């Protein structure tokens, strides 16, 4: 019997240490000075997904006192749980309750892990359990051996109660995709039952609880493909103080050569109010309802995702196979209707230094504007402005005319400029522009137009560009020229935006 207990203890240790948590570095120290009084104190540090966790375990016989510190020594929230009889269940909530179920001991735990960081909480819990097993704590008296019917059976799942340890033998085709720490009910899912493979780098689970932030119900889903809807963007919803939407490719994201899959992403919907250099670290889950079982398939990235000015979208190119999605046995598409959802948890946010993105245009468009000036000969030296005209929705321009000249050329030359309207220009934006200004010959060949061409970087610090000596006043007012006819002068502008530099 002692040999059997030792064998099961070793199997339990191996199983728990193989839980899927990425460990970068670890240091541990154990204080055995008080072991004579039955007290064991263990302190250790783990780095999980670039987050430093400090843990302390005080073992007092049938009770465990534990502390988890996330990047600080703050005590945090206090949790307590205890084993209950006669059913050997557990009272309490959160990590403490789950540790009771795994160890059978009474648990007192303090933690300052942010409440909106469920994945980090799950990783901390796993590290805590790993250390308890590593320390040799024997919380069980009976166990069940793994079946020896197949040499390829591998241990991937473990449940513990006060009196028994239950091992789940999983064959190679039965990969356990993961458990996700949630306040609602989460069930393990095996591919033997569902044949559903999570996307690369992701974990999957089954949840009885609806997504807390957003749900999208799509009727007549098949018509999206038939009507060649390549991309669908949901309405905007708020979570964690930011605005988001879901981006669905019903036949796969063709820009990434995705075939035979549905692609689904979470995208930031509005960043215009965010400071320059913003950066948001997020844990998110995407949901798909099994309408047969009234439960959700939950797909989650294996780590935090960083949203910033250069990366506004994260998700899964191969969210689910179309063959599985369309199979009525799985309940994802019932009466040509499906239900998707999302949960978004903001873990941390910060503002980086300033940055800029320069986007050159491969085939830029030419925008033209014609300004007809009446009573031209009666104009004095005051500056004249054309009406605002657009090159895009957010970029607006106007022509500036100095009929009698500007600055040192006052009284000798006509001055002409192109000006960028700064009121609608996004903060930190600059434009590289190829532009032409011309005074139209209204009688003869247009080849005789007075024309000038230049390239210039327009922005907040340099919003105007042009010529102080565009044309001499003698030339423009001579009667033998056709630039002023019936006291009307026509000026044209051509604007080509070659590149846009935007701050992020």
Backbone torsions as a table, in degrees:
resi	resn	phi	psi	omega
1	UNK	NA	-41.8	178.7
2	UNK	-62.5	-39.4	179.3
3	UNK	-65.0	-39.3	179.1
4	UNK	-64.7	-42.1	178.5
5	UNK	-62.0	-42.2	179.8
6	UNK	-64.1	-38.5	179.3
7	UNK	-64.0	-44.8	-179.6
8	UNK	-67.9	-35.6	178.0
9	UNK	-63.5	-41.0	178.4
10	UNK	-66.4	-38.7	177.7
11	UNK	-64.8	-39.7	178.5
12	UNK	-63.7	-44.1	179.3
13	UNK	-60.0	-45.8	-179.9
14	UNK	-62.2	-42.8	-178.8
15	UNK	-63.3	-46.8	-176.6
16	UNK	-68.1	-33.7	-179.1
17	UNK	-73.6	-15.4	179.0
18	UNK	-93.0	5.8	175.9
19	UNK	-59.9	147.0	-170.3
20	UNK	-81.3	78.3	174.7
21	UNK	-127.6	126.2	-179.6
22	UNK	-78.2	123.6	-178.8
23	UNK	-114.8	123.1	-179.6
24	UNK	-93.6	-43.0	179.3
25	UNK	-153.0	153.8	-178.5
26	UNK	-150.7	140.0	173.4
27	UNK	-135.7	142.6	-175.1
28	UNK	-143.4	144.5	173.5
29	UNK	-142.1	143.8	-177.4
30	UNK	-127.0	130.0	-178.2
31	UNK	-100.0	106.0	-178.8
32	UNK	-100.7	11.1	-175.9
33	UNK	-62.9	-33.1	-177.4
34	UNK	-97.8	12.0	-175.4
35	UNK	-63.8	-23.2	176.9
36	UNK	-64.2	-25.2	178.3
37	UNK	-95.3	9.4	179.1
38	UNK	80.0	19.0	-179.1
39	UNK	-113.9	128.9	175.9
40	UNK	-122.3	127.3	179.5
41	UNK	-117.4	124.6	-179.7
42	UNK	-125.7	127.9	176.1
43	UNK	-120.9	135.7	177.9
44	UNK	-154.9	162.6	-177.9
45	UNK	-126.8	137.5	177.2
46	UNK	-128.7	145.4	172.3
47	UNK	-112.5	113.7	-176.5
48	UNK	-122.2	118.4	-179.5
49	UNK	51.0	46.4	177.3
50	UNK	68.4	12.1	176.9
51	UNK	-111.7	128.9	-178.9
52	UNK	-87.4	125.5	178.1
53	UNK	-114.1	127.1	174.6
54	UNK	-105.9	127.5	-176.7
55	UNK	-127.5	143.9	176.2
56	UNK	-135.9	134.2	-179.4
57	UNK	-123.3	126.3	172.6
58	UNK	-117.2	114.7	-175.8
59	UNK	-102.8	115.7	179.5
60	UNK	-117.9	78.1	177.0
61	UNK	61.1	-104.0	-177.0
62	UNK	-95.7	10.4	178.3
63	UNK	-130.2	149.8	176.9
64	UNK	-127.9	128.7	171.9
65	UNK	-108.0	126.4	-176.8
66	UNK	-134.7	150.5	176.7
67	UNK	-134.1	134.5	176.3
68	UNK	-122.1	118.2	178.8
69	UNK	-111.4	127.9	-178.4
70	UNK	-103.7	102.8	177.6
71	UNK	62.6	10.3	178.4
72	UNK	-161.1	174.4	178.7
73	UNK	-101.1	14.5	179.8
74	UNK	-64.3	138.3	-176.4
75	UNK	-63.1	-48.0	178.4
76	UNK	83.1	-162.0	-176.7
77	UNK	-77.2	149.0	-178.8
78	UNK	-108.0	130.4	179.8
79	UNK	-124.6	145.1	177.5
80	UNK	-137.7	144.8	177.9
81	UNK	-153.3	154.6	-178.4
82	UNK	-146.0	154.3	176.6
83	UNK	-75.0	139.0	-179.3
84	UNK	-116.3	150.5	178.3
85	UNK	-114.8	157.6	7.8
86	UNK	-93.1	-0.6	-171.5
87	UNK	-89.6	0.0	179.4
88	UNK	57.9	35.0	173.9
89	UNK	-90.7	-166.0	-176.4
90	UNK	-137.4	141.3	170.9
91	UNK	-92.7	171.3	178.3
92	UNK	95.9	-174.6	-175.9
93	UNK	-136.9	167.5	169.7
94	UNK	63.2	-147.0	-177.0
95	UNK	-59.1	-40.7	-177.1
96	UNK	-58.1	-45.5	-179.2
97	UNK	-63.7	-43.1	-179.1
98	UNK	-66.9	-33.8	177.1
99	UNK	-67.7	-35.0	175.2
100	UNK	-60.9	-45.0	-179.8
101	UNK	-64.2	-30.4	-178.4
102	UNK	-86.5	-26.2	-174.7
103	UNK	-114.6	-24.3	-175.8
104	UNK	78.5	3.8	-178.2
105	UNK	-102.3	161.5	172.5
106	UNK	-75.4	138.2	-173.1
107	UNK	-124.0	133.5	168.8
108	UNK	-123.9	119.9	-171.1
109	UNK	-135.9	136.2	173.3
110	UNK	-115.6	138.0	-177.6
111	UNK	-149.3	137.6	174.8
112	UNK	-110.6	21.7	175.5
113	UNK	-65.4	131.7	179.5
114	UNK	-55.3	140.8	-177.0
115	UNK	-65.6	-22.5	-179.4
116	UNK	-94.7	25.2	178.8
117	UNK	-123.5	68.6	-176.0
118	UNK	-64.8	-35.3	-179.5
119	UNK	-69.0	-40.4	177.5
120	UNK	-64.5	-40.3	177.8
121	UNK	-61.7	-41.7	178.8
122	UNK	-63.8	-41.6	179.0
123	UNK	-64.9	-40.9	178.5
124	UNK	-63.3	-40.7	178.5
125	UNK	-62.2	-42.6	-179.9
126	UNK	-64.4	-40.8	178.5
127	UNK	-65.2	-36.3	178.9
128	UNK	-65.7	-43.9	178.7
129	UNK	-65.3	-41.6	178.4
130	UNK	-56.9	-43.6	-178.2
131	UNK	-68.0	-38.8	177.7
132	UNK	-61.0	-41.8	178.0
133	UNK	-66.9	-42.3	-178.9
134	UNK	-62.8	-33.2	-179.9
135	UNK	-72.8	-6.8	175.6
136	UNK	88.1	15.4	179.0
137	UNK	-66.1	125.9	-179.7
138	UNK	-108.1	100.4	-175.5
139	UNK	-100.8	5.9	-175.4
140	UNK	-129.6	155.1	179.0
141	UNK	-117.3	-19.7	-179.6
142	UNK	-134.3	155.3	177.5
143	UNK	-156.3	165.9	178.7
144	UNK	-113.8	131.7	-177.7
145	UNK	-72.6	153.7	172.4
146	UNK	-68.2	145.4	177.0
147	UNK	-64.9	140.1	180.0
148	UNK	-102.8	18.2	-176.0
149	UNK	-70.1	-23.9	-176.2
150	UNK	-140.0	126.7	-178.2
151	UNK	-65.8	-19.8	-177.0
152	UNK	-89.7	3.5	178.5
153	UNK	-65.1	134.2	179.2
154	UNK	-127.9	144.3	-179.0
155	UNK	-85.8	120.2	179.3
156	UNK	-128.9	-10.6	-177.9
157	UNK	-137.7	144.5	-177.6
158	UNK	-140.8	134.5	167.4
159	UNK	-120.7	142.8	177.3
160	UNK	-127.6	140.8	169.3
161	UNK	-128.3	-171.2	-174.0
162	UNK	-66.2	-34.3	-172.8
163	UNK	-112.8	-15.1	-174.5
164	UNK	-139.3	151.3	170.7
165	UNK	-114.7	125.7	-178.3
166	UNK	-110.6	123.2	179.5
167	UNK	-101.9	139.1	177.4
168	UNK	-104.8	107.7	177.1
169	UNK	-76.3	124.4	-179.2
170	UNK	-120.8	126.2	179.2
171	UNK	-77.5	163.9	-175.4
172	UNK	-52.3	-33.8	-179.6
173	UNK	-79.8	-3.5	-175.0
174	UNK	-109.6	50.6	-176.3
175	UNK	-63.9	126.1	175.4
176	UNK	-77.8	119.0	-171.1
177	UNK	-76.9	-36.1	172.4
178	UNK	161.2	167.1	167.0
179	UNK	-113.6	142.4	176.7
180	UNK	-118.6	127.2	-179.2
181	UNK	-71.1	115.4	178.7
182	UNK	-139.1	159.9	175.6
183	UNK	-75.9	-23.9	177.7
184	UNK	-89.7	-175.4	-175.8
185	UNK	-80.4	126.0	177.7
186	UNK	-122.2	132.4	-176.5
187	UNK	-114.7	143.0	175.6
188	UNK	-69.4	143.6	179.6
189	UNK	-122.9	130.4	177.6
190	UNK	-113.4	149.2	-179.3
191	UNK	-71.7	-15.7	175.2
192	UNK	-63.7	-32.9	-179.8
193	UNK	-87.2	-39.9	-169.3
194	UNK	-111.8	-19.9	-175.1
195	UNK	57.8	25.2	-178.3
196	UNK	-103.0	119.8	177.8
197	UNK	-100.3	126.4	178.3
198	UNK	-66.7	156.9	177.7
199	UNK	-60.2	157.6	178.2
200	UNK	-55.4	133.1	178.6
201	UNK	77.4	8.9	-177.2
202	UNK	-118.2	165.1	173.7
203	UNK	-122.6	155.7	-177.3
204	UNK	-131.4	154.1	177.2
205	UNK	-153.4	171.7	176.7
206	UNK	-116.0	129.3	-177.3
207	UNK	-125.2	138.9	174.6
208	UNK	-85.6	-8.9	-177.0
209	UNK	-98.6	141.5	178.5
210	UNK	-72.1	154.6	175.5
211	UNK	-61.5	139.8	-171.5
212	UNK	-84.7	-16.1	-172.3
213	UNK	-107.3	-38.1	-177.0
214	UNK	-161.7	144.0	176.9
215	UNK	-133.1	136.4	176.5
216	UNK	-122.0	122.3	176.3
217	UNK	-107.5	123.6	-177.4
218	UNK	-114.9	118.1	176.9
219	UNK	-96.3	150.6	-177.7
220	UNK	51.7	51.5	-176.7
221	UNK	-57.3	-37.0	-175.8
222	UNK	-61.6	-25.1	-179.4
223	UNK	-69.9	-19.8	177.3
224	UNK	-60.5	-44.4	179.1
225	UNK	-73.5	-40.1	-177.5
226	UNK	-65.6	-34.2	179.0
227	UNK	-93.7	11.5	175.0
228	UNK	59.3	41.0	171.4
229	UNK	-81.0	102.4	-175.9
230	UNK	-75.8	-32.4	-173.3
231	UNK	-143.9	136.0	176.0
232	UNK	-126.9	129.6	177.0
233	UNK	-110.1	128.4	-178.4
234	UNK	-73.7	175.5	171.9
235	UNK	-67.9	169.3	-177.0
236	UNK	-87.2	137.7	173.9
237	UNK	-133.4	159.7	-178.4
238	UNK	-107.5	140.0	175.5
239	UNK	-156.8	131.9	179.0
240	UNK	65.6	20.8	179.8
241	UNK	87.1	7.0	-179.3
242	UNK	-128.1	164.7	-179.0
243	UNK	-104.2	137.5	-174.2
244	UNK	-137.1	166.1	165.1
245	UNK	-152.7	164.0	178.1
246	UNK	-97.2	141.2	179.0
247	UNK	-120.0	118.2	-173.9
248	UNK	-115.2	131.3	170.3
249	UNK	-111.9	98.8	-171.8
250	UNK	-63.3	-24.5	178.9
251	UNK	-115.1	15.9	-179.6
252	UNK	97.2	149.7	-179.2
253	UNK	-78.0	100.4	-175.8
254	UNK	-65.0	-28.9	179.8
255	UNK	-64.6	-19.0	177.1
256	UNK	-112.6	18.1	177.0
257	UNK	57.7	36.5	178.7
258	UNK	-84.2	131.0	179.7
259	UNK	-131.0	148.0	173.7
260	UNK	60.8	23.8	177.8
261	UNK	-139.5	158.1	166.6
262	UNK	-92.7	135.3	176.2
263	UNK	-105.5	136.1	-178.3
264	UNK	-140.7	133.9	-175.3
265	UNK	-136.5	156.7	169.3
266	UNK	-104.7	130.1	-177.7
267	UNK	-130.0	146.3	173.1
268	UNK	-75.7	129.2	-172.8
269	UNK	-91.1	-26.5	-176.8
270	UNK	-152.1	119.3	179.4
271	UNK	-122.5	8.9	-174.3
272	UNK	-63.9	-27.7	-178.1
273	UNK	-90.8	-2.8	-177.3
274	UNK	-81.8	149.3	-179.6
275	UNK	-70.3	159.8	177.1
276	UNK	-60.2	140.1	178.4
277	UNK	78.2	18.0	-178.7
278	UNK	-64.7	153.6	-179.5
279	UNK	-155.5	129.4	-176.2
280	UNK	-128.5	128.1	176.6
281	UNK	-100.6	128.1	-168.3
282	UNK	-134.6	141.5	164.1
283	UNK	-109.0	127.7	-179.9
284	UNK	-136.2	154.2	177.5
285	UNK	-125.9	137.9	175.1
286	UNK	-111.4	136.7	-169.2
287	UNK	-116.2	147.9	171.9
288	UNK	-139.0	122.5	-173.5
289	UNK	-78.9	128.0	166.6
290	UNK	-87.2	100.7	-173.8
291	UNK	-73.6	-15.0	176.3
292	UNK	-74.2	-40.6	-175.2
293	UNK	-104.8	-3.5	-177.5
294	UNK	55.0	45.8	176.0
295	UNK	-139.0	162.6	-174.6
296	UNK	-109.4	136.5	163.8
297	UNK	-79.5	125.5	-176.6
298	UNK	-115.8	122.3	177.9
299	UNK	-111.2	129.5	-175.8
300	UNK	-139.1	137.9	175.5
301	UNK	-63.3	151.7	-177.4
302	UNK	-73.8	-6.4	179.8
303	UNK	-155.7	175.9	178.1
304	UNK	-61.2	149.4	174.4
305	UNK	-114.9	139.7	-175.5
306	UNK	-103.8	114.6	175.3
307	UNK	-95.7	137.4	177.2
308	UNK	-158.1	-175.2	-174.0
309	UNK	-59.2	-27.0	-180.0
310	UNK	-96.6	-6.5	-178.7
311	UNK	-142.1	94.2	-175.8
312	UNK	-101.2	1.7	-173.5
313	UNK	-144.2	133.9	174.1
314	UNK	-135.6	153.1	177.2
315	UNK	167.9	-146.0	-171.0
316	UNK	-133.1	116.5	176.1
317	UNK	-60.9	-40.0	-178.9
318	UNK	-115.2	68.5	-176.8
319	UNK	-60.8	-47.1	177.1
320	UNK	-158.6	146.0	177.5
321	UNK	-66.5	139.4	179.2
322	UNK	-63.1	-34.6	179.5
323	UNK	-64.4	-40.1	176.7
324	UNK	-70.0	-43.4	-179.6
325	UNK	-60.0	-39.0	-176.7
326	UNK	-84.7	-10.7	-179.0
327	UNK	-74.7	118.3	-175.5
328	UNK	-63.1	-20.0	-179.1
329	UNK	-65.3	-26.4	-176.8
330	UNK	-92.0	-14.8	173.3
331	UNK	75.6	12.1	-179.8
332	UNK	-77.2	-31.5	178.4
333	UNK	-126.8	105.8	-178.2
334	UNK	-121.8	125.0	-175.8
335	UNK	52.9	40.3	177.5
336	UNK	60.7	28.5	179.7
337	UNK	-126.1	137.6	176.2
338	UNK	-132.7	161.6	179.8
339	UNK	-130.9	123.0	177.7
340	UNK	-113.8	164.3	179.1
341	UNK	-161.3	174.1	-178.3
342	UNK	-151.0	147.5	167.9
343	UNK	-128.5	136.2	-177.0
344	UNK	-130.0	125.0	179.6
345	UNK	-122.4	114.9	179.3
346	UNK	-82.9	117.2	-176.6
347	UNK	-85.9	-44.9	-179.0
348	UNK	-160.6	158.3	-178.6
349	UNK	-145.9	150.1	179.2
350	UNK	-158.5	167.8	178.3
351	UNK	-115.7	120.0	179.4
352	UNK	-85.0	-179.6	173.9
353	UNK	-66.1	167.4	-178.9
354	UNK	-66.0	151.0	178.2
355	UNK	-148.1	170.9	-178.0
356	UNK	-145.6	144.6	174.5
357	UNK	-117.3	124.1	176.0
358	UNK	-102.2	119.0	-179.8
359	UNK	-115.2	108.3	176.8
360	UNK	-84.3	148.3	-177.5
361	UNK	-100.7	124.8	-175.5
362	UNK	-70.3	-46.0	179.4
363	UNK	-128.1	78.6	-174.7
364	UNK	-69.3	148.0	178.0
365	UNK	-88.1	154.1	177.4
366	UNK	-103.6	126.1	179.6
367	UNK	-108.6	129.3	-177.1
368	UNK	-116.9	147.5	176.7
369	UNK	-144.2	137.8	179.2
370	UNK	-117.0	128.4	-178.8
371	UNK	-114.8	114.6	179.4
372	UNK	-100.0	115.2	-174.4
373	UNK	-105.9	114.3	177.3
374	UNK	-91.2	159.0	-178.5
375	UNK	55.4	38.9	-175.4
376	UNK	-61.2	-40.6	-175.3
377	UNK	-69.9	-16.6	-179.2
378	UNK	-91.7	-3.1	-177.6
379	UNK	-69.8	142.3	175.7
380	UNK	-97.0	-157.5	-175.1
381	UNK	-79.8	-4.6	-178.3
382	UNK	-65.7	147.4	179.5
383	UNK	-68.7	138.3	176.5
384	UNK	-111.9	140.4	-179.7
385	UNK	-123.2	137.2	175.7
386	UNK	-76.7	172.9	171.0
387	UNK	-68.6	158.8	177.6
388	UNK	-69.6	136.5	171.9
389	UNK	-131.1	157.9	-171.1
390	UNK	-109.3	146.6	164.9
391	UNK	-106.5	-29.7	169.0
392	UNK	-143.8	-179.4	-179.2
393	UNK	-61.0	-33.5	-174.8
394	UNK	-104.7	-6.1	-175.9
395	UNK	-116.0	118.7	-175.8
396	UNK	-126.7	151.8	-173.5
397	UNK	-135.3	169.2	169.4
398	UNK	-155.8	158.0	177.9
399	UNK	-99.8	135.3	177.6
400	UNK	-109.4	126.9	-179.4
401	UNK	-120.9	130.1	172.4
402	UNK	-112.2	95.6	-172.7
403	UNK	-58.9	-32.6	-179.0
404	UNK	-108.3	12.5	178.1
405	UNK	97.4	168.0	-177.5
406	UNK	-130.8	142.9	174.0
407	UNK	56.4	-126.0	-173.9
408	UNK	-69.6	-14.6	-178.2
409	UNK	-99.6	13.0	177.9
410	UNK	-59.5	124.8	177.1
411	UNK	90.1	-7.6	-179.1
412	UNK	-118.3	-31.2	-175.1
413	UNK	-137.3	155.7	169.1
414	UNK	-87.9	134.4	-179.4
415	UNK	-110.4	140.0	-174.8
416	UNK	-140.8	135.0	-174.8
417	UNK	-139.7	154.4	167.1
418	UNK	-105.0	131.9	-176.7
419	UNK	-125.2	139.2	176.4
420	UNK	-88.8	132.1	176.9
421	UNK	-79.3	111.5	-174.5
422	UNK	-78.1	-16.4	-175.7
423	UNK	-64.1	-32.5	-178.7
424	UNK	-104.1	1.4	-178.8
425	UNK	-76.8	126.7	176.9
426	UNK	-59.3	147.0	-178.5
427	UNK	-57.9	133.8	176.7
428	UNK	77.6	7.9	-176.2
429	UNK	-89.4	140.2	173.6
430	UNK	-132.2	150.7	-175.9
431	UNK	-126.9	131.4	173.4
432	UNK	-98.4	115.5	-166.7
433	UNK	-126.7	136.2	169.4
434	UNK	-101.9	117.1	-174.8
435	UNK	-134.1	156.8	178.6
436	UNK	-134.2	134.0	173.0
437	UNK	-118.9	134.7	-178.9
438	UNK	-143.6	146.5	170.1
439	UNK	-101.8	123.7	-168.4
440	UNK	-80.1	134.2	169.4
441	UNK	-79.5	113.9	-171.8
442	UNK	-87.5	-4.1	-176.0
443	UNK	-118.0	-51.4	-173.2
444	UNK	-92.5	-161.4	-178.7
445	UNK	-65.0	140.5	179.2
446	UNK	-64.1	-12.6	176.2
447	UNK	-67.0	-15.6	179.5
448	UNK	-92.1	5.6	176.1
449	UNK	-56.9	145.3	172.2
450	UNK	-80.9	110.9	-170.5
451	UNK	-129.7	143.7	176.2
452	UNK	-140.3	141.6	-173.1
453	UNK	-132.9	141.7	-179.6
454	UNK	-157.7	166.5	173.1
455	UNK	-122.1	142.4	-174.2
456	UNK	-156.5	147.4	171.4
457	UNK	-89.5	111.2	177.8
458	UNK	-94.6	141.8	177.1
459	UNK	-171.9	-169.9	-177.5
460	UNK	-62.0	-34.0	-177.8
461	UNK	-88.8	-9.9	-179.4
462	UNK	-150.6	80.4	-172.8
463	UNK	-94.4	-6.2	-179.3
464	UNK	-127.7	146.3	175.2
465	UNK	-151.2	139.6	-179.8
466	UNK	172.3	-149.9	-172.3
467	UNK	-132.1	125.7	174.4
468	UNK	-70.7	-37.7	178.4
469	UNK	-107.3	65.7	-177.8
470	UNK	-68.9	-48.3	176.9
471	UNK	-157.6	146.8	179.9
472	UNK	-69.9	148.4	-179.7
473	UNK	-64.4	-33.6	177.7
474	UNK	-60.3	-41.3	-177.8
475	UNK	-68.0	-41.4	-174.8
476	UNK	-72.9	-28.4	-175.1
477	UNK	-99.0	-2.8	179.3
478	UNK	-65.3	137.9	-175.5
479	UNK	-69.8	-21.5	-178.2
480	UNK	-82.9	-1.9	175.2
481	UNK	-98.4	158.9	-174.8
482	UNK	-109.7	28.5	-177.1
483	UNK	-86.7	-21.5	175.4
484	UNK	-128.6	109.4	-178.9
485	UNK	-120.4	125.4	-178.2
486	UNK	52.9	41.5	177.8
487	UNK	63.5	25.9	178.4
488	UNK	-120.7	132.3	174.7
489	UNK	-120.0	136.9	-178.5
490	UNK	-115.6	124.3	178.7
491	UNK	-118.2	135.0	179.7
492	UNK	-117.2	149.5	174.9
493	UNK	-129.5	136.9	171.7
494	UNK	-120.4	127.8	-176.6
495	UNK	-124.9	127.3	176.2
496	UNK	-125.0	113.6	179.0
497	UNK	-86.1	109.8	-176.0
498	UNK	-85.5	-27.9	-177.7
499	UNK	-163.8	153.6	-179.9
500	UNK	-128.6	125.6	174.3
501	UNK	-104.8	118.9	-176.8
502	UNK	-122.9	142.9	-179.9
503	UNK	-80.9	152.9	174.6
504	UNK	-146.4	NA	NA
